[in-house]
Amino acid sequence: MDFELKSVSLDQSSRLSLDALLVAVPDGLSISASADNPLSRLISQALAPGGLEEGVGKLLVCFRPAGIKAARVVLVRTGQSRPSDVKKAIAAAAAQVRQPGTARVGLMLSTLTDVSDALPAAVQAMSEAHYVYTQTKPSAKPSPVRQVVIGVADASAVRDIHARACAVAHGIGVAREWANRPANHATPSQLAEAARSLARKGGFDCQVLGEKDVKALGMGAFLAVAQGSEQPLKFIVLRHQGGARSEAPHVLVGKGITFDTGGISLKPAAEMDEMKFDMSGAASVLGTFAALSQLKLPVNVIGVIPACENMPGGAAIKPGDVVTSMSGQTIEILNTDAEGRLILCDALTYVERFKPRAVIDIATLTGACVIALGAVRSGLFSTNDELAQALHAAGEASLDPCWRMPMDDEYAEGLKSNFADMGNVAGRAAGSITAAKFLEKYAARMPWAHLDIAGTAWRSGASKGATGRPVGLLMQYLIAQAQDSGTQKTTQRAPGRAKKR
């Protein structure tokens, strides 16, 4: 979907050649009943008693209104026009323009007082509303919308915001696409090829390690999870070099379990099909790099994806087995369904070599996080206050929120083992926290945060499908880091007053 930004007034929008025109109607919008253009008159009439109902997302659909070139006009209430209001409203309006032949749609935001926060929310809502999964469903009909013309009062004032919004929307779409694909269409090898393709198009470096490489590195925990599957494991490393080579990178580590049966600790059959989404962390890394390929942020970012299946084959690890991680620490496998932390712990040890400015791992790690936070907020775990605050702020700004959870040392007590340095589970109580405490043992020498997206990465039921989260959060974090870095460089380079000689 192509988003075109234009400076357009209400009068001008009446004359645009469009198949449909969506118009944001905020609370308090005042338009004279004697307005001299057709769209203003239509809005004025709609705001009269008995017209457009109050409430965010309430709609009024008009077919071929007099004097307006668009075949259909959708007026939608945006309330106080907070980003969350705008996203809800535009999502509702977007559902009204899915009919065949609706290829060019207008989205009028020039009615809003401040469009800078509303614009990203509107772009995201339109993009998400018109995403259709077709990879393995040829009968599915793609969205007819090909172009969205966004009308604002002054396009030049929000050009950069528009570019960022479009890049993020693209990245969310990539993450949704890969997370939605069935496990036989998103194997570790296929993920690796997707990363290579992304690197070629985006100008990134991409390295893919196989089993021999991983063995040579001593990644015993990662190998242990993969050994029950016939699908070969892949360890994928992407590099975006946007800043100076001397600048420490931000590292994103995405859990890439392309299918999770639970291994020998087999999951119940009901809803096991949804375990294709267990690589949503990996998908979010691919989506973030897809966004970076368009935005070219001036920061260094490294993406790491340990990818494999967790299967109950004859060679699979068993409860009670002890494996040695890349760090040298030994792990007693008490539950083979706690496999995500096993592949992540070796990845965390691996990324120490980059001397990162920050490490963020993203994983559909625990059902306990779903119980704690539901599908609204991702779980945020970190012992680094600065990093945690930056991620929380990014989540709020991007409408992809997270919530910081406690990391008291006492939570690690349950990980003690009589037969290894640690067990891989610590019982049911506070399961998402004890999982984070396990990972913390492998990230102690780095600024590190863990995002548990088990509740937010996909939806179940009739609307089953990936959400693309937390690409929005990650990109907002990186955008803020790039802006902070640019401000610091400008300050450092600011010339002093020349001395007279």
VENVENGI-V944051 format. One record per residue. PHI is phi in whole degrees, -180 to 180 (999 if undefined). OMEGA is omega in whole degrees, 0 to 359 (NA if undefined). Layout:
BEGIN
phi->PHI omega->OMEGA
phi->PHI omega->OMEGA
END
This chain:
BEGIN
phi->999 omega->182
phi->-99 omega->178
phi->-107 omega->180
phi->-109 omega->181
phi->-99 omega->181
phi->-140 omega->170
phi->-81 omega->186
phi->-139 omega->174
phi->-89 omega->177
phi->-59 omega->180
phi->-62 omega->181
phi->-66 omega->182
phi->-65 omega->178
phi->-64 omega->185
phi->-101 omega->180
phi->-75 omega->177
phi->-80 omega->184
phi->-134 omega->174
phi->-83 omega->177
phi->-156 omega->180
phi->-130 omega->177
phi->-100 omega->184
phi->-125 omega->176
phi->-75 omega->180
phi->-122 omega->182
phi->-78 omega->173
phi->-61 omega->177
phi->84 omega->179
phi->-65 omega->182
phi->-116 omega->179
phi->-132 omega->182
phi->-67 omega->178
phi->-66 omega->180
phi->-99 omega->180
phi->-54 omega->188
phi->-97 omega->175
phi->-130 omega->189
phi->-61 omega->183
phi->-70 omega->178
phi->-61 omega->178
phi->-63 omega->180
phi->-64 omega->179
phi->-64 omega->180
phi->-60 omega->179
phi->-66 omega->181
phi->-67 omega->181
phi->-83 omega->177
phi->-70 omega->179
phi->-52 omega->181
phi->87 omega->180
phi->-96 omega->183
phi->-64 omega->183
phi->-65 omega->179
phi->-77 omega->180
phi->123 omega->182
phi->-59 omega->178
phi->92 omega->177
phi->-71 omega->191
phi->-124 omega->167
phi->-138 omega->183
phi->-104 omega->181
phi->-120 omega->180
phi->-101 omega->178
phi->45 omega->179
phi->-66 omega->184
phi->-60 omega->175
phi->83 omega->181
phi->-112 omega->187
phi->-74 omega->180
phi->-64 omega->181
phi->-69 omega->183
phi->-143 omega->176
phi->-122 omega->178
phi->-117 omega->175
phi->-93 omega->184
phi->-134 omega->178
phi->-72 omega->177
phi->-113 omega->176
phi->57 omega->179
phi->-82 omega->176
phi->63 omega->167
phi->-66 omega->182
phi->-51 omega->180
phi->-65 omega->177
phi->-65 omega->181
phi->-63 omega->180
phi->-62 omega->179
phi->-63 omega->183
phi->-67 omega->182
phi->-68 omega->176
phi->-61 omega->179
phi->-66 omega->180
phi->-69 omega->181
phi->-61 omega->179
phi->-66 omega->182
phi->-88 omega->185
phi->-125 omega->179
phi->-104 omega->184
phi->-70 omega->176
phi->-55 omega->180
phi->91 omega->178
phi->-93 omega->186
phi->-92 omega->184
phi->-121 omega->186
phi->-119 omega->174
phi->-101 omega->178
phi->-130 omega->185
phi->-89 omega->177
phi->-114 omega->182
phi->-70 omega->175
phi->-78 omega->183
phi->-88 omega->180
phi->-68 omega->180
phi->-127 omega->185
phi->-94 omega->188
phi->-62 omega->178
phi->-86 omega->183
phi->-75 omega->186
phi->-60 omega->178
phi->-60 omega->180
phi->-65 omega->180
phi->-68 omega->178
phi->-62 omega->180
phi->-62 omega->181
phi->-63 omega->180
phi->-64 omega->181
phi->-63 omega->182
phi->-68 omega->182
phi->-67 omega->184
phi->-107 omega->173
phi->-74 omega->177
phi->-133 omega->178
phi->-80 omega->183
phi->-129 omega->190
phi->-54 omega->180
phi->-118 omega->180
phi->-133 omega->183
phi->-63 omega->179
phi->-77 omega->180
phi->-70 omega->181
phi->-97 omega->178
phi->-61 omega->177
phi->-61 omega->179
phi->-74 omega->185
phi->-72 omega->180
phi->-112 omega->182
phi->-138 omega->176
phi->-121 omega->177
phi->-93 omega->181
phi->-97 omega->181
phi->-97 omega->177
phi->-131 omega->181
phi->-67 omega->182
phi->-141 omega->183
phi->-63 omega->183
phi->-63 omega->183
phi->-74 omega->184
phi->-126 omega->182
phi->-60 omega->181
phi->-67 omega->179
phi->-62 omega->178
phi->-62 omega->180
phi->-62 omega->179
phi->-65 omega->181
phi->-62 omega->180
phi->-66 omega->179
phi->-64 omega->180
phi->-65 omega->178
phi->-60 omega->177
phi->-63 omega->180
phi->-64 omega->177
phi->-62 omega->178
phi->-63 omega->178
phi->-64 omega->180
phi->-64 omega->179
phi->-62 omega->183
phi->-60 omega->183
phi->-72 omega->178
phi->-70 omega->180
phi->-75 omega->186
phi->-67 omega->177
phi->-60 omega->185
phi->-61 omega->179
phi->-81 omega->175
phi->-116 omega->178
phi->-146 omega->179
phi->-72 omega->175
phi->-54 omega->179
phi->-66 omega->179
phi->-70 omega->174
phi->-63 omega->179
phi->-63 omega->179
phi->-68 omega->176
phi->-62 omega->178
phi->-66 omega->179
phi->-62 omega->180
phi->-63 omega->178
phi->-62 omega->180
phi->-66 omega->180
phi->-63 omega->182
phi->-73 omega->186
phi->-96 omega->181
phi->76 omega->178
phi->-95 omega->166
phi->-92 omega->178
phi->-138 omega->177
phi->-126 omega->179
phi->-122 omega->178
phi->-96 omega->177
phi->-105 omega->186
phi->-60 omega->180
phi->-62 omega->180
phi->-64 omega->182
phi->-67 omega->176
phi->-63 omega->181
phi->-62 omega->179
phi->-79 omega->180
phi->81 omega->180
phi->-81 omega->185
phi->-67 omega->180
phi->-72 omega->178
phi->-62 omega->179
phi->-59 omega->183
phi->-63 omega->179
phi->-67 omega->186
phi->-76 omega->192
phi->-70 omega->179
phi->-86 omega->184
phi->-110 omega->174
phi->-81 omega->177
phi->-75 omega->180
phi->-69 omega->177
phi->-71 omega->174
phi->-139 omega->176
phi->-118 omega->192
phi->-105 omega->178
phi->-128 omega->177
phi->-109 omega->181
phi->-132 omega->172
phi->-106 omega->183
phi->-101 omega->181
phi->-95 omega->180
phi->-108 omega->178
phi->-66 omega->181
phi->-62 omega->181
phi->-79 omega->182
phi->-79 omega->179
phi->-66 omega->183
phi->-85 omega->166
phi->-91 omega->185
phi->-112 omega->176
phi->-111 omega->180
phi->-116 omega->183
phi->-110 omega->177
phi->-64 omega->184
phi->-118 omega->174
phi->-79 omega->187
phi->-72 omega->165
phi->-157 omega->184
phi->-124 omega->175
phi->-83 omega->189
phi->96 omega->183
phi->71 omega->179
phi->-61 omega->173
phi->-81 omega->193
phi->-62 omega->177
phi->-73 omega->171
phi->-64 omega->183
phi->-67 omega->183
phi->-59 omega->177
phi->65 omega->177
phi->-64 omega->178
phi->-58 omega->181
phi->-72 omega->178
phi->-74 omega->167
phi->-67 omega->180
phi->-80 omega->184
phi->-72 omega->174
phi->-105 omega->181
phi->-64 omega->175
phi->-63 omega->177
phi->-63 omega->179
phi->-61 omega->180
phi->-69 omega->175
phi->-69 omega->176
phi->-60 omega->180
phi->-64 omega->178
phi->-64 omega->179
phi->-71 omega->174
phi->-64 omega->176
phi->-67 omega->178
phi->-61 omega->180
phi->-63 omega->178
phi->-90 omega->188
phi->-92 omega->178
phi->53 omega->180
phi->-61 omega->180
phi->-82 omega->175
phi->-136 omega->176
phi->-94 omega->182
phi->-133 omega->176
phi->-119 omega->177
phi->-111 omega->181
phi->-125 omega->181
phi->-130 omega->169
phi->-82 omega->187
phi->-121 omega->175
phi->-167 omega->172
phi->-101 omega->173
phi->-115 omega->188
phi->-121 omega->181
phi->-95 omega->181
phi->-76 omega->181
phi->-63 omega->180
phi->-96 omega->186
phi->-67 omega->174
phi->-64 omega->184
phi->-120 omega->172
phi->-57 omega->183
phi->102 omega->176
phi->-65 omega->176
phi->-120 omega->180
phi->-122 omega->180
phi->-110 omega->181
phi->-78 omega->179
phi->-59 omega->180
phi->-74 omega->185
phi->95 omega->178
phi->-76 omega->180
phi->-96 omega->186
phi->-132 omega->172
phi->-87 omega->181
phi->-83 omega->179
phi->-87 omega->179
phi->-150 omega->182
phi->-73 omega->177
phi->-84 omega->172
phi->-101 omega->188
phi->-91 omega->184
phi->-60 omega->180
phi->-67 omega->180
phi->-73 omega->179
phi->-78 omega->180
phi->-73 omega->184
phi->-64 omega->177
phi->-70 omega->177
phi->-65 omega->179
phi->-65 omega->177
phi->-65 omega->181
phi->-60 omega->187
phi->-77 omega->174
phi->-57 omega->183
phi->-62 omega->182
phi->-85 omega->183
phi->47 omega->190
phi->-70 omega->172
phi->-71 omega->177
phi->-160 omega->176
phi->-123 omega->177
phi->-126 omega->174
phi->-100 omega->185
phi->-127 omega->187
phi->-154 omega->167
phi->-81 omega->197
phi->-92 omega->189
phi->-140 omega->170
phi->-65 omega->179
phi->-62 omega->179
phi->-70 omega->176
phi->-65 omega->179
phi->-64 omega->184
phi->-73 omega->190
phi->-121 omega->180
phi->65 omega->184
phi->-104 omega->184
phi->-89 omega->183
phi->-121 omega->172
phi->-78 omega->177
phi->-82 omega->179
phi->-117 omega->181
phi->-128 omega->178
phi->-167 omega->172
phi->-102 omega->180
phi->-107 omega->186
phi->-62 omega->183
phi->-62 omega->180
phi->-66 omega->180
phi->-61 omega->180
phi->-65 omega->179
phi->-65 omega->180
phi->-71 omega->178
phi->-63 omega->179
phi->-63 omega->178
phi->-64 omega->178
phi->-64 omega->179
phi->-65 omega->184
phi->-68 omega->185
phi->-97 omega->184
phi->61 omega->179
phi->-129 omega->196
phi->-76 omega->175
phi->-132 omega->180
phi->-139 omega->183
phi->-75 omega->181
phi->-108 omega->182
phi->-71 omega->179
phi->-136 omega->180
phi->-59 omega->182
phi->-60 omega->182
phi->-61 omega->180
phi->-66 omega->182
phi->-83 omega->184
phi->-58 omega->183
phi->-70 omega->180
phi->-85 omega->181
phi->-67 omega->182
phi->-133 omega->175
phi->-79 omega->189
phi->-124 omega->179
phi->-155 omega->179
phi->-64 omega->178
phi->-163 omega->169
phi->-93 omega->181
phi->-93 omega->172
phi->-140 omega->182
phi->-136 omega->180
phi->89 omega->187
phi->-79 omega->185
phi->-62 omega->177
phi->52 omega->186
phi->-59 omega->180
phi->-70 omega->180
phi->-74 omega->180
phi->-66 omega->175
phi->-64 omega->178
phi->-66 omega->178
phi->-65 omega->175
phi->-61 omega->181
phi->-64 omega->181
phi->-58 omega->180
phi->-63 omega->182
phi->-108 omega->183
phi->-129 omega->187
phi->-63 omega->185
phi->-98 omega->183
phi->-136 omega->168
phi->-66 omega->192
phi->-138 omega->172
phi->-141 omega->180
phi->-125 omega->176
phi->-109 omega->176
phi->-93 omega->186
phi->-108 omega->183
phi->-59 omega->181
phi->-93 omega->188
phi->-114 omega->187
phi->-76 omega->179
phi->-153 omega->176
phi->-109 omega->177
phi->-105 omega->176
phi->78 omega->185
phi->-63 omega->180
phi->-99 omega->183
phi->-52 omega->178
phi->162 omega->181
phi->-73 omega->180
phi->-99 omega->185
phi->82 omega->178
phi->-78 omega->6
phi->-106 omega->179
phi->-58 omega->180
phi->-59 omega->178
phi->-62 omega->183
phi->-62 omega->180
phi->-68 omega->178
phi->-64 omega->176
phi->-61 omega->181
phi->-68 omega->177
phi->-62 omega->179
phi->-64 omega->179
phi->-65 omega->178
phi->-65 omega->180
phi->-67 omega->178
phi->-64 omega->179
phi->-63 omega->179
phi->-65 omega->178
phi->-64 omega->180
phi->-64 omega->180
phi->-66 omega->180
phi->-63 omega->179
phi->-65 omega->181
phi->-66 omega->184
phi->-93 omega->183
phi->-60 omega->184
phi->-71 omega->175
phi->-86 omega->180
phi->-74 omega->182
phi->-67 omega->178
phi->-85 omega->177
phi->-76 omega->179
phi->-119 omega->NA
END
